[in-house]
Amino acid sequence: MAMSFFDQFASPSYLGIPLIAIAIALPWMLFPTPSSRWINNRLITMQGWFISRFTNQLMLPLNLGGHKWALLLASLMVFLITINMLGLLPYTFTPTTQLSLNMGFAVPLWLATVLIGMRNQPTVALGHLLPEGTPIPLIPVLIIIETISLFIRPLALGVRLTANLTAGHLLIQLIATAVFVLLPIMPTVAILTAAVLFLLTLLEVAVAMIQAYVFVLLLSLYLQENV
């Protein structure tokens, strides 16, 4: 039983073909396509308003050089939210519970922010490795510590997203299993447990959106340091 809880995180395949590519491509097929009309329907209007508000909030602390990332970060935000929300549906697979996929997003984008800082302002970028006013004996130690913390950033991005979604899915499955086990034995306790499960599902919906926002927000903060 314990091993079956983790089966939901295994990448599904059909005839030996991994279906994770379909799970990744599906969100883009669900987005409504904007029309050329003056007046759009409510769904397209709400989508445009959400993306516009999010982009304005995200780009607010960045200078004009960082605004070039607006399309990339907004697209990544919508993509992660959609994947995380679809993963809460029954009999679905959540690609963002795979650490390899999250690291595939985190490492290239983090590396791009570092390379931009090294190209545009190398002195400032390297100055982050040594705080101002550091005593001379502590300089080598602090440089090593700051360098390690710099390289841990993409790992923290990927692990945070993976761990939060994986823990939520496991908790939902554990409580749902408890409801089915308790229903014929103690119906009252099973109903109370089902109410807790409903509240937990609402919480996971919020976590799915918040974790996507935190992922993109941290990337924008890393970009802010280097532009």
Summary of the structure (lengths in Angstrom):
residues: 227
radius of gyration: 21.8
end to end distance: 50.5
largest distance: 70.3
contacts: 615
relative contact order: 0.13
helix: 78%
strand: 2%
